[in-house]
Amino acid sequence: MAADADAHGSTTIGTADDPVLETRGLVKRFGELVAVDDVSLRIPRGEVRSVIGPNGAGKTTLFDLITGVLAPTEGSVRFAGADVTGLAPHERVARGMSRSFQLTDVFGGLTVRENVRLAAQAARDDGFSPADWLLRPTGSFVDVLADAEAVLERVDLADRAGERAATLAYGDRRRLEIGIVLATDPDLVLLDEPTAGMSREETAATMALVGDVLADRTLLLIEHDVDLVLDVSDRVTVLDRGSVLASGTPAEVAADDDVQAAYLGGSR
């Protein structure tokens, strides 16, 4: 495909102006295992970028590095023009970065409303601790309450706000998870397999919700459903054994011979 080769020898198409997220030479080693190997990405503001690759390619580890769950062995992460490599996850949330996890990341013992309030409060306080969120009734807390109710309406869970999150069906838990992300008012949203375990109907409904409530955000998505990725993404990055194999538009990536051999199995 027509492209420029990046510094790592992988295929890269086009440029990324005004990046909200930039990784530079990210490496993560666990002993002798190199889980992420010299990954550099530039994600422009407002883009939907999907990261795909076979199991063990390093996708979730890359998300862990971007969000501060793991510290890189080498390289850096820049968000909104600032180096955030040394910041903790909650500090990155406060700056406008939010992530949903591969497994639904909700507090089952709290109500739906409390889960959303917790997220909204966390995004407003660099010194936030989940243990003391109920002890902060002053200051911005009134705004937190109002924001939480607005989020519940947007994700169509207002009528279930008083129910414990553990009682929700799987699809509704995913809906709540999207609400939790939205409550942090992020500039950048990282979604780790948001449709995992869903039927086609549930997948369509979830992605319609994502497109509705997160339409003005920058999205970075891990997803195994290749058809979904090709449908919703502006650009796709393919990882293989921790390295960037290719990056480009969905059509360009789907037609790439290396991607065909490593991931798509020649089916496209």
Backbone as CSV, one residue per row, in Angstrom:
resi,resn,N_x,N_y,N_z,CA_x,CA_y,CA_z,C_x,C_y,C_z
1,MET,0.840,-1.197,0.000,0.000,0.000,0.000,0.870,1.241,0.000
2,ALA,0.339,2.346,-0.527,1.107,3.588,-0.548,1.267,4.103,0.863
3,ALA,2.516,4.311,1.292,2.730,4.680,2.684,4.151,5.140,2.888
4,ASP,4.375,5.765,4.051,5.722,6.073,4.486,6.103,5.055,5.548
5,ALA,7.362,4.620,5.570,7.826,3.695,6.602,8.270,4.496,7.810
6,ASP,7.804,4.109,9.013,8.220,4.806,10.221,9.572,4.278,10.679
7,ALA,10.035,4.810,11.821,11.385,4.493,12.279,11.543,3.043,12.697
8,HIS,10.429,2.337,12.873,10.507,0.975,13.360,10.343,-0.031,12.233
9,GLY,10.228,0.452,10.994,10.115,-0.459,9.876,8.715,-0.916,9.597
10,SER,7.731,-0.496,10.384,6.348,-0.871,10.134,5.744,0.073,9.120
11,THR,4.537,-0.221,8.686,3.878,0.574,7.669,3.006,1.633,8.316
12,THR,3.180,2.894,7.937,2.397,3.985,8.490,1.866,4.834,7.351
13,ILE,0.588,5.162,7.397,-0.043,5.917,6.319,-0.441,7.295,6.837
14,GLY,-0.056,8.343,6.113,-0.528,9.674,6.449,0.182,10.270,7.655
15,THR,-0.382,11.383,8.191,0.195,12.085,9.329,-0.866,12.266,10.393
16,ALA,-0.425,12.606,11.609,-1.337,12.838,12.728,-1.079,14.231,13.270
17,ASP,-1.878,15.202,12.842,-1.739,16.569,13.300,-2.503,16.751,14.608
18,ASP,-2.054,17.703,15.413,-2.704,18.040,16.671,-2.977,16.789,17.502
19,PRO,-1.940,16.021,17.861,-2.204,14.784,18.594,-2.661,15.052,20.021
20,VAL,-3.750,14.429,20.427,-4.151,14.487,21.828,-3.336,13.478,22.620
21,LEU,-2.898,12.416,21.934,-2.064,11.393,22.570,-0.877,11.080,21.677
22,GLU,0.295,10.997,22.282,1.485,10.597,21.544,2.337,9.686,22.426
23,THR,2.667,8.518,21.919,3.627,7.652,22.599,4.909,7.645,21.787
24,ARG,6.021,7.662,22.495,7.323,7.726,21.833,8.190,6.562,22.296
25,GLY,8.387,5.602,21.416,9.298,4.503,21.686,8.972,3.698,22.925
26,LEU,7.687,3.429,23.161,7.306,2.698,24.366,7.808,1.259,24.324
27,VAL,8.446,0.871,25.411,8.917,-0.502,25.593,8.495,-0.958,26.982
28,LYS,7.992,-2.185,27.078,7.723,-2.784,28.382,8.260,-4.204,28.397
29,ARG,9.201,-4.426,29.325,9.782,-5.752,29.490,9.341,-6.338,30.829
30,PHE,9.026,-7.613,30.811,8.803,-8.379,32.027,9.870,-9.475,32.045
31,GLY,10.996,-9.195,32.695,12.117,-10.122,32.616,12.642,-10.185,31.194
32,GLU,12.659,-11.386,30.635,13.133,-11.568,29.263,12.036,-11.320,28.229
33,LEU,10.791,-11.244,28.689,9.664,-11.047,27.772,9.506,-9.575,27.422
34,VAL,9.478,-9.271,26.139,9.212,-7.908,25.669,7.752,-7.856,25.231
35,ALA,6.892,-7.272,26.081,5.458,-7.249,25.802,5.078,-6.128,24.852
36,VAL,5.763,-4.994,24.958,5.572,-3.855,24.054,6.952,-3.434,23.585
37,ASP,7.113,-3.315,22.274,8.448,-3.151,21.707,8.509,-1.940,20.780
38,ASP,8.959,-0.804,21.340,9.232,0.398,20.547,7.991,0.896,19.808
39,VAL,6.900,1.104,20.546,5.637,1.537,19.947,5.514,3.056,20.018
40,SER,5.394,3.678,18.856,5.178,5.123,18.754,3.868,5.369,18.019
41,LEU,2.967,6.102,18.664,1.661,6.419,18.086,1.412,7.910,18.195
42,ARG,0.673,8.461,17.232,0.164,9.833,17.300,-1.321,9.773,16.987
43,ILE,-2.135,10.127,17.972,-3.587,10.052,17.826,-4.138,11.471,17.757
44,PRO,-4.613,11.920,16.590,-5.146,13.281,16.477,-6.429,13.454,17.279
45,ARG,-6.672,14.667,17.679,-7.895,14.987,18.411,-9.116,14.637,17.563
46,GLY,-10.079,13.950,18.174,-11.329,13.607,17.508,-11.304,12.325,16.710
47,GLU,-10.155,11.654,16.654,-10.044,10.430,15.861,-10.571,9.218,16.624
48,VAL,-11.106,8.246,15.881,-11.400,6.920,16.415,-10.301,5.989,15.906
49,ARG,-9.431,5.559,16.817,-8.308,4.690,16.461,-8.511,3.326,17.119
50,SER,-8.458,2.279,16.335,-8.544,0.922,16.873,-7.176,0.270,16.857
51,VAL,-6.916,-0.513,17.897,-5.696,-1.309,17.992,-6.103,-2.771,17.946
52,ILE,-5.609,-3.492,16.950,-5.956,-4.897,16.797,-4.683,-5.735,16.756
53,GLY,-4.869,-7.035,16.863,-3.746,-7.957,16.804,-4.119,-9.251,17.488
54,PRO,-3.373,-10.307,17.248,-3.680,-11.594,17.868,-3.507,-11.538,19.382
55,ASN,-4.042,-12.534,20.080,-3.838,-12.623,21.522,-2.348,-12.632,21.832
56,GLY,-1.968,-11.854,22.856,-0.559,-11.768,23.214,0.233,-10.755,22.424
57,ALA,-0.457,-9.954,21.604,0.247,-8.968,20.778,0.720,-7.761,21.572
58,GLY,0.188,-7.553,22.791,0.599,-6.425,23.616,-0.414,-5.308,23.706
59,LYS,-1.647,-5.556,23.266,-2.653,-4.487,23.199,-3.014,-3.954,24.589
60,THR,-3.367,-4.850,25.505,-3.764,-4.400,26.834,-2.576,-3.837,27.601
61,THR,-1.396,-4.400,27.414,-0.198,-3.834,28.046,0.054,-2.418,27.544
62,LEU,-0.163,-2.177,26.255,-0.032,-0.823,25.715,-1.007,0.121,26.401
63,PHE,-2.253,-0.302,26.578,-3.233,0.519,27.294,-2.765,0.776,28.727
64,ASP,-2.193,-0.237,29.383,-1.694,-0.068,30.748,-0.595,0.991,30.810
65,LEU,0.247,1.041,29.796,1.310,2.045,29.746,0.746,3.438,29.508
66,ILE,-0.224,3.537,28.618,-0.816,4.836,28.301,-1.540,5.417,29.504
67,THR,-2.223,4.575,30.270,-3.052,5.058,31.378,-2.332,5.079,32.718
68,GLY,-1.082,4.614,32.768,-0.311,4.696,34.000,-0.432,3.507,34.921
69,VAL,-1.137,2.471,34.503,-1.221,1.256,35.312,0.154,0.600,35.411
70,LEU,0.904,0.662,34.322,2.280,0.175,34.286,3.215,1.318,33.894
71,ALA,4.433,1.280,34.411,5.467,2.234,33.996,6.268,1.620,32.855
72,PRO,6.584,2.406,31.835,7.357,1.848,30.721,8.796,1.558,31.119
73,THR,9.369,0.545,30.504,10.798,0.285,30.649,11.590,1.358,29.913
74,GLU,11.078,1.753,28.762,11.654,2.833,27.968,10.512,3.604,27.324
75,GLY,10.804,4.841,26.910,9.837,5.628,26.155,8.996,6.547,27.021
76,SER,8.086,7.261,26.361,7.284,8.265,27.055,5.867,8.315,26.500
77,VAL,4.990,8.919,27.310,3.599,9.148,26.929,3.317,10.632,27.074
78,ARG,2.805,11.250,26.014,2.408,12.652,26.053,0.906,12.740,25.817
79,PHE,0.243,13.525,26.651,-1.201,13.696,26.553,-1.520,15.179,26.564
80,ALA,-2.249,15.637,25.538,-2.614,17.050,25.410,-1.380,17.947,25.494
81,GLY,-0.283,17.493,24.892,0.922,18.297,24.809,1.862,18.212,25.988
82,ALA,1.471,17.485,27.043,2.298,17.393,28.249,2.795,15.966,28.447
83,ASP,4.002,15.848,28.997,4.555,14.533,29.314,3.881,14.020,30.587
84,VAL,3.161,12.903,30.480,2.446,12.338,31.627,3.040,10.993,32.045
85,THR,4.231,10.676,31.543,4.817,9.357,31.779,4.910,9.027,33.262
86,GLY,5.201,10.012,34.095,5.375,9.761,35.519,4.125,9.923,36.354
87,LEU,2.993,10.224,35.728,1.764,10.461,36.481,1.039,9.161,36.794
88,ALA,0.375,9.139,37.953,-0.434,7.994,38.364,-1.725,7.954,37.550
89,PRO,-2.405,6.812,37.515,-3.660,6.722,36.747,-4.680,7.788,37.119
90,HIS,-4.885,8.050,38.436,-5.913,9.020,38.814,-5.530,10.432,38.390
91,GLU,-4.235,10.714,38.298,-3.802,12.027,37.828,-4.075,12.180,36.332
92,ARG,-3.957,11.104,35.593,-4.275,11.151,34.163,-5.777,11.296,33.950
93,VAL,-6.575,10.652,34.805,-8.029,10.834,34.740,-8.379,12.299,34.957
94,ALA,-7.762,12.919,35.950,-8.047,14.321,36.249,-7.668,15.245,35.098
95,ARG,-6.744,14.812,34.249,-6.332,15.606,33.082,-7.191,15.341,31.858
96,GLY,-8.081,14.328,31.933,-8.992,14.099,30.818,-8.818,12.796,30.081
97,MET,-8.180,11.804,30.711,-7.989,10.493,30.100,-8.814,9.475,30.881
98,SER,-9.627,8.686,30.179,-10.480,7.719,30.867,-10.449,6.388,30.143
99,ARG,-10.555,5.309,30.924,-10.428,3.962,30.359,-11.508,3.038,30.906
100,SER,-12.055,2.225,30.021,-12.858,1.080,30.451,-12.010,-0.162,30.277
101,PHE,-12.276,-1.165,31.115,-11.421,-2.342,31.123,-12.061,-3.506,30.392
102,GLN,-11.230,-4.524,30.127,-11.669,-5.695,29.381,-12.791,-6.410,30.122
103,LEU,-12.708,-6.439,31.456,-13.777,-6.969,32.290,-14.504,-5.782,32.896
104,THR,-15.829,-5.870,32.998,-16.613,-4.717,33.428,-16.086,-4.171,34.747
105,ASP,-15.768,-2.894,34.732,-15.061,-2.242,35.823,-16.041,-1.410,36.643
106,VAL,-16.907,-2.095,37.401,-17.877,-1.413,38.237,-17.786,-1.980,39.648
107,PHE,-18.277,-1.196,40.608,-18.353,-1.657,41.992,-19.720,-2.294,42.204
108,GLY,-19.742,-3.630,42.255,-21.008,-4.343,42.324,-21.820,-4.056,43.562
109,GLY,-21.163,-3.722,44.678,-21.877,-3.462,45.916,-22.481,-2.077,46.005
110,LEU,-22.093,-1.181,45.099,-22.662,0.163,45.054,-23.819,0.203,44.070
111,THR,-24.663,1.202,44.218,-25.750,1.368,43.265,-25.208,1.911,41.947
112,VAL,-26.051,1.852,40.942,-25.697,2.417,39.642,-25.353,3.894,39.799
113,ARG,-26.175,4.623,40.534,-25.947,6.060,40.736,-24.626,6.302,41.460
114,GLU,-24.338,5.517,42.493,-23.107,5.715,43.255,-21.869,5.448,42.406
115,ASN,-21.932,4.476,41.525,-20.807,4.219,40.628,-20.511,5.429,39.759
116,VAL,-21.550,6.040,39.224,-21.359,7.195,38.348,-20.882,8.406,39.147
117,ARG,-21.442,8.611,40.347,-20.991,9.717,41.187,-19.519,9.562,41.559
118,LEU,-19.130,8.342,41.863,-17.744,8.070,42.223,-16.802,8.486,41.103
119,ALA,-17.146,8.135,39.876,-16.318,8.497,38.729,-16.280,10.006,38.533
120,ALA,-17.428,10.654,38.666,-17.486,12.103,38.481,-16.647,12.829,39.523
121,GLN,-16.687,12.353,40.771,-15.881,12.974,41.819,-14.393,12.744,41.583
122,ALA,-14.040,11.534,41.139,-12.628,11.212,40.907,-12.006,12.146,39.882
123,ALA,-12.772,12.502,38.862,-12.245,13.341,37.787,-12.015,14.777,38.226
124,ARG,-12.552,15.163,39.375,-12.457,16.549,39.829,-11.420,16.760,40.922
125,ASP,-10.717,15.704,41.316,-9.856,15.830,42.483,-8.591,15.011,42.294
126,ASP,-7.439,15.689,42.164,-6.167,14.979,42.012,-5.839,14.141,43.241
127,GLY,-6.323,14.561,44.416,-6.035,13.827,45.637,-7.122,12.856,46.011
128,PHE,-7.918,12.466,45.071,-9.085,11.625,45.310,-8.716,10.254,45.862
129,SER,-9.492,9.797,46.845,-9.393,8.431,47.353,-10.786,7.829,47.374
130,PRO,-10.993,6.651,46.777,-12.323,6.046,46.759,-12.904,5.854,48.144
131,ALA,-12.047,5.705,49.177,-12.540,5.425,50.521,-13.260,6.610,51.144
132,ASP,-12.957,7.834,50.706,-13.543,8.987,51.398,-14.461,9.820,50.515
133,TRP,-14.916,9.277,49.388,-15.700,10.107,48.471,-17.027,10.540,49.073
134,LEU,-17.613,9.716,49.966,-18.893,10.074,50.572,-18.732,11.148,51.643
135,LEU,-17.501,11.460,52.022,-17.255,12.429,53.083,-16.980,13.823,52.537
136,ARG,-17.329,14.053,51.262,-17.037,15.343,50.627,-18.330,15.992,50.131
137,PRO,-19.161,16.458,51.047,-20.459,16.990,50.623,-20.423,18.442,50.186
138,THR,-19.252,19.081,50.256,-19.188,20.505,49.951,-18.491,20.737,48.625
139,GLY,-18.276,22.013,48.311,-17.527,22.370,47.106,-18.229,21.920,45.851
140,SER,-17.521,21.096,45.065,-18.041,20.689,43.762,-19.020,19.536,43.842
141,PHE,-19.348,19.073,45.047,-20.160,17.859,45.159,-21.546,18.041,44.568
142,VAL,-22.112,19.244,44.714,-23.427,19.491,44.120,-23.357,19.337,42.606
143,ASP,-22.276,19.826,42.017,-22.086,19.652,40.579,-21.935,18.181,40.220
144,VAL,-21.247,17.424,41.066,-21.080,15.989,40.832,-22.435,15.304,40.782
145,LEU,-23.310,15.641,41.728,-24.641,15.031,41.757,-25.403,15.327,40.473
146,ALA,-25.363,16.577,40.040,-26.083,16.961,38.824,-25.496,16.271,37.603
147,ASP,-24.172,16.219,37.535,-23.527,15.569,36.397,-23.862,14.084,36.348
148,ALA,-23.892,13.444,37.504,-24.197,12.015,37.548,-25.601,11.735,37.036
149,GLU,-26.549,12.564,37.430,-27.927,12.348,36.966,-28.023,12.544,35.455
150,ALA,-27.301,13.527,34.929,-27.316,13.753,33.482,-26.715,12.561,32.741
151,VAL,-25.641,11.994,33.278,-25.018,10.823,32.655,-25.974,9.642,32.655
152,LEU,-26.651,9.419,33.768,-27.594,8.298,33.856,-28.694,8.419,32.809
153,GLU,-29.131,9.634,32.558,-30.138,9.842,31.513,-29.561,9.504,30.143
154,ARG,-28.334,9.919,29.894,-27.742,9.723,28.565,-27.496,8.254,28.250
155,VAL,-27.183,7.461,29.261,-26.928,6.034,29.008,-28.157,5.184,29.307
156,ASP,-29.294,5.847,29.506,-30.583,5.169,29.672,-30.595,4.228,30.874
157,LEU,-30.035,4.706,31.993,-30.059,3.926,33.229,-30.692,4.694,34.382
158,ALA,-31.337,5.814,34.100,-31.915,6.624,35.170,-32.956,5.852,35.964
159,ASP,-33.702,4.978,35.281,-34.751,4.231,35.975,-34.197,3.068,36.797
160,ARG,-32.889,2.821,36.695,-32.260,1.750,37.465,-31.178,2.297,38.394
161,ALA,-31.217,3.602,38.616,-30.140,4.274,39.350,-29.977,3.764,40.773
162,GLY,-31.060,3.339,41.402,-30.991,2.887,42.786,-30.662,1.421,42.957
163,GLU,-30.507,0.686,41.867,-30.210,-0.746,41.945,-28.711,-0.976,42.125
164,ARG,-28.377,-2.048,42.822,-26.966,-2.405,42.950,-26.414,-2.829,41.596
165,ALA,-25.214,-2.386,41.299,-24.625,-2.680,39.994,-24.486,-4.180,39.757
166,ALA,-24.288,-4.948,40.824,-24.112,-6.394,40.688,-25.352,-7.087,40.144
167,THR,-26.505,-6.443,40.245,-27.749,-7.071,39.786,-28.017,-6.818,38.306
168,LEU,-27.225,-5.973,37.665,-27.472,-5.635,36.267,-27.094,-6.793,35.350
169,ALA,-27.840,-6.926,34.275,-27.468,-7.866,33.220,-26.175,-7.386,32.562
170,TYR,-25.508,-8.304,31.852,-24.192,-8.008,31.286,-24.220,-6.772,30.394
171,GLY,-25.190,-6.677,29.508,-25.269,-5.536,28.607,-25.463,-4.228,29.347
172,ASP,-26.270,-4.247,30.419,-26.486,-3.040,31.207,-25.242,-2.671,32.009
173,ARG,-24.477,-3.671,32.426,-23.209,-3.365,33.108,-22.251,-2.659,32.148
174,ARG,-22.239,-3.082,30.901,-21.422,-2.390,29.910,-21.931,-0.965,29.701
175,ARG,-23.243,-0.799,29.700,-23.835,0.535,29.572,-23.409,1.412,30.750
176,LEU,-23.428,0.825,31.940,-22.976,1.556,33.125,-21.503,1.916,33.000
177,GLU,-20.705,0.987,32.491,-19.284,1.262,32.331,-19.052,2.455,31.404
178,ILE,-19.824,2.540,30.342,-19.722,3.693,29.442,-20.137,4.960,30.179
179,GLY,-21.161,4.852,31.033,-21.567,5.991,31.848,-20.473,6.435,32.803
180,ILE,-19.768,5.475,33.389,-18.658,5.788,34.285,-17.571,6.550,33.532
181,VAL,-17.262,6.094,32.329,-16.284,6.802,31.495,-16.767,8.216,31.195
182,LEU,-18.018,8.355,30.784,-18.571,9.655,30.424,-18.567,10.606,31.614
183,ALA,-18.775,10.080,32.821,-18.842,10.918,34.017,-17.526,11.612,34.321
184,THR,-16.429,11.086,33.829,-15.133,11.735,34.050,-14.880,12.875,33.072
185,ASP,-15.808,13.095,32.135,-15.715,14.165,31.138,-14.370,14.131,30.414
186,PRO,-14.046,12.995,29.785,-12.706,12.831,29.218,-12.540,13.471,27.853
187,ASP,-11.302,13.828,27.534,-10.931,14.201,26.173,-10.548,12.958,25.373
188,LEU,-9.939,11.991,26.068,-9.494,10.743,25.445,-10.125,9.573,26.175
189,VAL,-10.770,8.679,25.419,-11.402,7.490,25.987,-10.719,6.254,25.417
190,LEU,-10.285,5.368,26.296,-9.701,4.095,25.894,-10.687,2.990,26.247
191,LEU,-11.151,2.271,25.253,-12.132,1.205,25.448,-11.478,-0.137,25.140
192,ASP,-11.431,-1.011,26.139,-10.806,-2.322,25.998,-11.895,-3.367,25.791
193,GLU,-12.080,-3.775,24.546,-13.073,-4.776,24.147,-14.467,-4.466,24.706
194,PRO,-15.044,-3.330,24.322,-16.345,-2.932,24.873,-17.486,-3.862,24.506
195,THR,-17.334,-4.688,23.474,-18.430,-5.577,23.066,-18.120,-7.041,23.349
196,ALA,-17.101,-7.319,24.157,-16.736,-8.709,24.453,-17.913,-9.450,25.077
197,GLY,-18.200,-10.641,24.560,-19.258,-11.474,25.109,-20.662,-11.086,24.720
198,MET,-20.800,-10.136,23.808,-22.128,-9.657,23.425,-22.628,-10.333,22.155
199,SER,-23.953,-10.401,22.047,-24.577,-10.836,20.802,-24.446,-9.723,19.770
200,ARG,-24.790,-10.034,18.528,-24.735,-9.004,17.484,-25.652,-7.835,17.816
201,GLU,-26.833,-8.139,18.362,-27.777,-7.080,18.701,-27.222,-6.209,19.825
202,GLU,-26.641,-6.843,20.851,-26.059,-6.089,21.955,-24.856,-5.274,21.486
203,THR,-24.059,-5.854,20.601,-22.910,-5.135,20.049,-23.353,-3.883,19.310
204,ALA,-24.369,-4.027,18.471,-24.872,-2.881,17.712,-25.389,-1.797,18.645
205,ALA,-26.121,-2.206,19.691,-26.679,-1.234,20.628,-25.569,-0.522,21.406
206,THR,-24.564,-1.280,21.826,-23.463,-0.690,22.592,-22.670,0.303,21.755
207,MET,-22.358,-0.064,20.519,-21.583,0.836,19.676,-22.394,2.056,19.259
208,ALA,-23.705,1.897,19.129,-24.557,3.059,18.865,-24.512,4.018,20.047
209,LEU,-24.513,3.460,21.261,-24.420,4.289,22.459,-23.070,4.995,22.521
210,VAL,-22.000,4.264,22.249,-20.664,4.868,22.229,-20.619,6.010,21.219
211,GLY,-21.156,5.767,20.027,-21.157,6.798,18.999,-21.965,8.015,19.382
212,ASP,-23.012,7.802,20.180,-23.882,8.901,20.595,-23.241,9.729,21.705
213,VAL,-22.885,9.081,22.810,-22.465,9.833,23.991,-20.993,10.239,23.956
214,LEU,-20.191,9.579,23.120,-18.767,9.905,23.053,-18.364,10.466,21.694
215,ALA,-19.328,10.999,20.970,-19.088,11.431,19.589,-18.052,12.539,19.482
216,ASP,-17.929,13.385,20.497,-17.006,14.516,20.423,-15.679,14.231,21.129
217,ARG,-15.424,12.964,21.443,-14.187,12.600,22.141,-13.225,11.885,21.191
218,THR,-11.978,11.820,21.595,-11.008,10.983,20.902,-11.101,9.582,21.486
219,LEU,-11.220,8.568,20.627,-11.401,7.192,21.088,-10.226,6.323,20.665
220,LEU,-9.720,5.537,21.599,-8.723,4.509,21.323,-9.338,3.192,21.757
221,LEU,-9.454,2.269,20.817,-10.285,1.081,20.997,-9.487,-0.194,20.771
222,ILE,-9.590,-1.147,21.712,-9.144,-2.516,21.474,-10.386,-3.345,21.194
223,GLU,-10.380,-4.077,20.100,-11.569,-4.861,19.739,-11.153,-6.031,18.854
224,HIS,-11.700,-7.224,19.158,-11.390,-8.417,18.363,-12.320,-8.582,17.166
225,ASP,-13.446,-7.896,17.175,-14.400,-8.002,16.071,-13.882,-7.157,14.903
226,VAL,-13.248,-7.813,13.942,-12.598,-7.096,12.846,-13.605,-6.315,12.015
227,ASP,-14.765,-6.899,11.751,-15.781,-6.189,10.976,-16.197,-4.901,11.677
228,LEU,-16.357,-4.963,12.998,-16.706,-3.775,13.770,-15.602,-2.733,13.674
229,VAL,-14.364,-3.165,13.827,-13.224,-2.253,13.747,-13.187,-1.536,12.403
230,LEU,-13.351,-2.288,11.330,-13.291,-1.693,9.997,-14.446,-0.729,9.762
231,ASP,-15.546,-0.938,10.472,-16.734,-0.094,10.292,-16.643,1.222,11.058
232,VAL,-16.101,1.192,12.288,-16.192,2.374,13.152,-14.922,3.215,13.192
233,SER,-13.798,2.692,12.712,-12.509,3.358,12.926,-12.175,4.361,11.828
234,ASP,-11.508,5.447,12.232,-10.871,6.337,11.262,-9.539,5.745,10.808
235,ARG,-8.810,5.179,11.756,-7.533,4.534,11.465,-7.388,3.310,12.355
236,VAL,-6.567,2.376,11.902,-6.342,1.123,12.621,-4.841,0.902,12.752
237,THR,-4.413,0.510,13.948,-3.028,0.118,14.186,-3.001,-1.360,14.541
238,VAL,-2.129,-2.103,13.881,-2.016,-3.546,14.100,-0.744,-3.836,14.880
239,LEU,-0.896,-4.526,16.024,0.252,-4.975,16.798,0.498,-6.458,16.545
240,ASP,1.760,-6.826,16.524,2.143,-8.233,16.403,3.399,-8.447,17.232
241,ARG,3.297,-9.315,18.230,4.413,-9.604,19.132,5.007,-8.329,19.729
242,GLY,4.117,-7.409,20.110,4.523,-6.206,20.811,4.914,-5.029,19.951
243,SER,5.032,-5.232,18.647,5.476,-4.169,17.745,4.357,-3.741,16.809
244,VAL,4.471,-2.520,16.285,3.512,-2.039,15.296,3.836,-2.685,13.954
245,LEU,2.884,-3.452,13.456,3.050,-4.108,12.162,2.594,-3.202,11.028
246,ALA,1.478,-2.488,11.240,0.936,-1.593,10.215,0.000,-0.599,10.869
247,SER,-0.194,0.532,10.205,-1.124,1.543,10.688,-1.649,2.331,9.502
248,GLY,-2.964,2.497,9.413,-3.545,3.222,8.293,-5.051,3.230,8.366
249,THR,-5.686,3.605,7.275,-7.139,3.569,7.225,-7.599,2.118,7.274
250,PRO,-8.859,1.874,7.631,-9.340,0.492,7.653,-9.126,-0.242,6.338
251,ALA,-9.404,0.425,5.218,-9.246,-0.232,3.923,-7.790,-0.572,3.647
252,GLU,-6.890,0.339,3.991,-5.466,0.098,3.752,-4.939,-1.053,4.606
253,VAL,-5.344,-1.077,5.863,-4.888,-2.142,6.753,-5.446,-3.492,6.323
254,ALA,-6.724,-3.525,5.949,-7.343,-4.783,5.536,-6.682,-5.365,4.297
255,ALA,-6.120,-4.503,3.448,-5.504,-4.959,2.203,-4.012,-5.236,2.337
256,ASP,-3.436,-4.960,3.506,-1.997,-5.098,3.688,-1.593,-6.575,3.762
257,ASP,-0.606,-6.970,2.982,-0.184,-8.372,2.925,0.358,-8.867,4.263
258,ASP,1.137,-8.032,4.953,1.692,-8.446,6.240,0.592,-8.667,7.273
259,VAL,-0.413,-7.789,7.260,-1.538,-7.942,8.182,-2.324,-9.197,7.846
260,GLN,-2.522,-9.424,6.566,-3.218,-10.637,6.133,-2.527,-11.880,6.684
261,ALA,-1.224,-11.911,6.566,-0.477,-13.098,6.976,-0.450,-13.272,8.488
262,ALA,-0.314,-12.144,9.221,-0.124,-12.228,10.665,-1.420,-12.310,11.445
263,TYR,-2.499,-11.712,10.915,-3.698,-11.562,11.746,-4.982,-11.954,11.049
264,LEU,-5.187,-11.471,9.839,-6.462,-11.711,9.168,-6.499,-13.055,8.453
265,GLY,-5.387,-13.743,8.406,-5.364,-15.099,7.881,-5.716,-15.218,6.422
266,GLY,-5.515,-14.120,5.668,-5.804,-14.162,4.239,-7.268,-14.193,3.901
267,SER,-8.126,-13.881,4.911,-9.570,-13.971,4.676,-10.129,-12.730,4.042
268,ARG,-9.297,-11.656,3.951,-9.792,-10.414,3.375,-8.918,-10.007,2.207
